[in-house]
């Protein structure tokens, strides 16, 4: 029988495809906002939610969703209180979430054994109900991105200027954090809690290394995520390896190969042209986002749009 003759593989590819689109999409914003560890933090928090749901006798995935959303709101609240030290909120929530998950798991040895699929991912763990949940998260994230992509771009590079222009920065940041938590919780059945951040960080890191514009970075990250997800699931099926680890290793290999090719190309060009200067990290675009000239341009744009200029 072929791989797609099994219903669980069909569900896994549908779920994986949707996650591979929205996770790298959010990951680009997280990397640029220096909040990439938020995904890892929320994965540990959602694990605590899974434990709470199992002990309370409700669907563990629903418990993971609820606690991940709550954790995202707390992270954003702490980030507002510790301005300039945003990593403090991530450290606090990660510590609390992981500690709570370990305590709850130690209370029931049977519960501890059943968590392996959530920790490392499992193709057969994606049920029809979870597939519908992932589909709902996919639709919500895409609708939010389509409607708010310009304000998200502004707060990613300069929250203060965006706020001056009338953007509700706090509401937008809280909503973005909640959607990140929902995506992390939805990705658990495929890539697992321990590797969910890789699906957000690695495609974004590779795309930002090569892309020369923000839109191209988003498109490249999604494409890399899809290739890594489908390739990892296929390899996992035929080689019988954990899907989460397989997807993460494949994405990591893409990153390392990409960096190696870039270094070789730069050396060849440098050897052929003594005046060649490599444009590592697409500096002409990405560094320009943080210059005073770009800040002034964005500020003038948002003020003019709101009739203040």
C-alpha positions in Angstrom: 0.0 0.0 0.0 1.1 3.5 -0.7 1.8 6.1 1.9 -1.4 8.1 1.2 -3.6 5.0 1.3 -3.6 5.4 5.1 -6.0 7.9 6.5 -3.6 8.9 9.3 -1.0 9.9 6.7 -3.5 12.0 4.8 -4.4 13.8 8.1 -0.7 14.2 8.9 0.1 15.9 5.6 -3.0 18.1 5.7 -2.1 19.2 9.3 1.6 19.5 8.5 1.0 21.6 5.4 -1.2 24.1 7.3 1.3 24.3 10.2 4.2 24.7 7.8 2.6 27.8 6.3 1.6 29.7 9.4 4.5 28.7 11.7 7.3 30.2 9.5 5.0 33.2 8.7 4.8 34.1 12.4 8.5 33.0 12.8 9.8 35.8 10.6 8.1 38.4 12.8 9.3 36.6 16.0 12.9 36.6 14.8 12.9 40.2 13.8 11.3 41.2 17.1 13.9 39.1 19.0 11.1 37.0 20.5 11.9 33.7 18.8 12.2 31.9 22.2 8.5 32.7 22.8 7.6 29.7 20.7 9.8 27.4 22.8 8.3 29.0 26.0 4.7 28.5 24.9 5.4 24.9 23.9 6.4 24.2 27.5 3.4 26.1 28.8 1.1 24.1 26.5 2.6 20.9 27.8 1.4 21.9 31.2 -2.1 22.5 29.7 -2.0 19.1 28.2 -1.3 17.6 31.6 -4.1 19.7 33.2 -6.5 18.6 30.5 -5.6 14.9 31.0 -6.0 15.0 34.7 -9.2 17.0 34.5 -10.7 14.4 32.1 -11.0 16.8 29.1 -9.3 16.7 25.7 -5.6 17.3 26.3 -5.3 19.3 23.1 -8.0 21.7 24.3 -6.2 22.1 27.6 -3.0 22.9 25.8 -4.7 25.5 23.7 -6.3 27.3 26.7 -3.1 27.3 28.8 -1.0 28.4 25.8 -3.3 31.4 25.1 -3.2 32.3 28.8 0.6 32.0 28.8 0.9 34.2 25.7 -1.2 37.0 27.4 1.0 36.8 30.5 4.2 37.0 28.4 2.9 40.1 26.7 1.9 41.7 30.0 5.3 41.0 31.5 7.0 42.3 28.4 5.2 45.6 28.8 6.2 45.8 32.4 9.9 45.0 31.7 10.5 47.2 28.7 14.0 46.8 27.4 14.2 43.4 29.1 11.7 41.4 27.1 13.6 38.2 27.7 12.7 38.3 31.4 9.1 37.5 30.6 10.1 34.5 28.5 12.3 33.2 31.2 9.7 33.5 33.9 6.9 31.8 31.9 9.2 29.1 30.6 10.3 28.2 34.1 6.8 28.2 35.5 5.3 26.2 32.6 8.0 23.5 32.5 8.0 23.2 36.3 4.2 22.8 36.4 4.3 20.2 33.5 6.9 18.1 35.3 5.1 18.2 38.6 1.8 17.1 37.0 3.4 14.4 34.9 5.1 12.9 38.0 1.8 12.5 39.7 0.7 9.8 37.3 3.2 7.4 35.7 0.7 6.3 33.1 0.1 10.0 32.1 3.9 10.4 31.9 4.2 7.6 29.4 1.4 8.9 27.2 3.1 12.2 26.8 5.8 10.9 24.4 3.7 11.8 21.4 3.4 15.4 22.6 7.1 15.7 23.5 8.5 14.3 20.2 5.5 14.3 17.8 3.7 11.4 16.2 2.1 11.0 12.8 -0.7 8.8 14.2 -1.4 11.4 16.9 -3.3 13.6 14.5 -7.0 12.8 14.9 -9.9 14.1 12.8 -10.8 16.4 15.7 -7.3 17.8 15.9 -7.2 18.3 12.2 -10.3 20.5 12.4 -8.7 22.5 15.2 -5.6 23.0 13.2 -7.7 24.1 10.2 -9.5 26.7 12.4 -6.1 28.0 13.7 -4.8 28.1 10.1 -7.8 30.2 8.9 -7.7 32.6 11.9 -3.9 33.3 11.5 -4.2 33.9 7.8 -7.1 36.2 8.1 -5.3 38.1 10.9 -2.2 38.4 8.8 -4.0 39.6 5.7 -5.9 42.3 7.6 -3.0 43.4 9.9 0.2 42.8 7.8 1.0 46.5 7.5 0.6 47.3 11.2 2.5 44.2 12.1 5.3 45.3 9.8 5.4 48.7 11.6 5.5 47.4 15.1 8.1 44.8 14.1 10.6 47.4 13.3 9.5 50.4 15.4 6.7 50.1 18.0 7.0 53.7 19.2 6.6 55.2 15.7 3.7 52.9 15.0 2.0 54.0 18.2 2.5 57.6 17.3 0.7 56.9 14.0 -2.4 55.5 15.8 -1.7 51.8 15.8 -3.0 50.0 18.9 0.4 48.4 19.6 -0.6 46.7 22.8 -3.7 45.1 21.4 -1.9 44.0 18.2 1.0 42.6 20.2 -1.3 40.7 22.5 -3.3 39.3 19.6 0.0 38.2 17.8 1.2 36.5 21.0 -2.1 34.7 21.3 -2.0 33.5 17.7 1.6 32.3 18.3 0.4 30.3 21.3 -2.4 28.8 19.3 0.0 27.8 16.5 2.4 26.2 19.0 -0.4 24.2 20.6 -1.7 23.1 17.1 1.8 22.0 16.0 2.3 19.7 19.0 0.8 16.5 17.4 3.2 16.8 14.4 6.5 18.1 15.6 6.2 17.8 19.4 6.7 20.2 22.2 10.5 20.0 22.2 10.9 20.8 18.6 8.0 23.2 17.7 10.3 26.3 17.9 12.5 24.8 15.2 9.6 25.0 12.7 9.2 28.7 13.5 12.9 29.7 13.8 14.8 27.7 11.2 12.9 28.6 8.0 12.8 32.3 9.2 16.5 32.3 9.9 17.4 30.9 6.4 15.0 33.2 4.6 16.3 36.3 6.4 19.8 35.2 5.5 19.1 35.4 1.7 16.0 37.5 1.2 16.4 41.1 0.0 13.0 42.3 1.0 10.4 41.6 3.6 7.8 40.0 1.3 10.4 37.7 -0.3 11.5 36.7 3.2 7.9 35.6 4.1 7.5 33.7 0.9 10.9 32.0 1.2 10.2 31.0 4.8 6.9 29.4 4.0 8.4 27.5 1.0 11.2 26.2 3.2 8.7 25.2 5.9 6.6 23.3 3.5 9.5 21.5 1.9 10.9 20.6 5.3 7.6 19.5 6.7 6.6 17.2 3.7 10.1 15.9 3.4 10.3 15.2 7.1 7.0 13.4 7.2 7.8 11.3 4.2 11.2 10.3 5.6 9.6 9.6 9.0 7.1 7.2 7.4 9.6 5.2 5.4 12.5 5.2 7.9 10.3 5.0 11.1 11.8 8.0 12.9 10.1 10.6 15.1 8.5 13.1 12.7 9.3 16.1 14.8 13.0 15.3 15.1 13.1 14.4 11.4 11.5 17.7 10.3 13.8 19.7 12.6 17.0 17.9 11.3 15.9 18.4 7.7 15.3 22.2 8.3 18.6 22.4 10.1 20.4 20.7 7.2 18.8 23.3 4.8 20.2 26.1 7.0 23.7 24.7 7.2 23.8 23.9 3.4 22.5 27.3 2.6 25.1 29.0 4.7 27.8 26.8 3.2 26.8 27.6 -0.3 26.7 31.3 0.5 30.2 31.2 1.9 31.5 29.3 -1.2 29.8 31.8 -3.6 31.2 34.7 -1.7 34.7 33.3 -1.8 34.5 32.6 -5.6 33.2 36.1 -6.3 35.8 37.7 -4.1 38.5 35.8 -5.9 37.2 36.9 -9.3 36.6 40.5 -8.4 38.9 42.2 -5.9 36.3 44.9 -5.3 33.5 42.5 -4.5 31.8 43.1 -1.1 29.5 40.3 0.0 26.0 41.4 1.0 25.7 39.0 3.9 22.3 38.8 5.6 21.0 41.1 2.8 22.4 44.0 4.8 21.2 46.6 2.3 17.6 45.8 3.3 17.7 44.6 6.9 20.1 47.1 8.3 18.2 49.9 6.6 15.1 49.0 8.7 16.9 50.1 11.9 18.5 53.3 10.7 17.3 56.8 11.6 16.4 57.5 8.0 14.0 54.5 7.8 12.5 55.4 11.2 11.8 58.9 10.0 10.3 57.6 6.7 7.9 55.2 8.6 7.0 58.0 11.0 6.2 60.4 8.3 4.2 57.8 6.5 2.0 56.8 9.4 1.5 60.4 10.5 0.5 61.5 7.0 -1.9 58.6 6.8 -3.7 59.7 10.0 -3.9 63.4 8.9 -1.3 64.7 11.3 1.1 66.0 8.7 
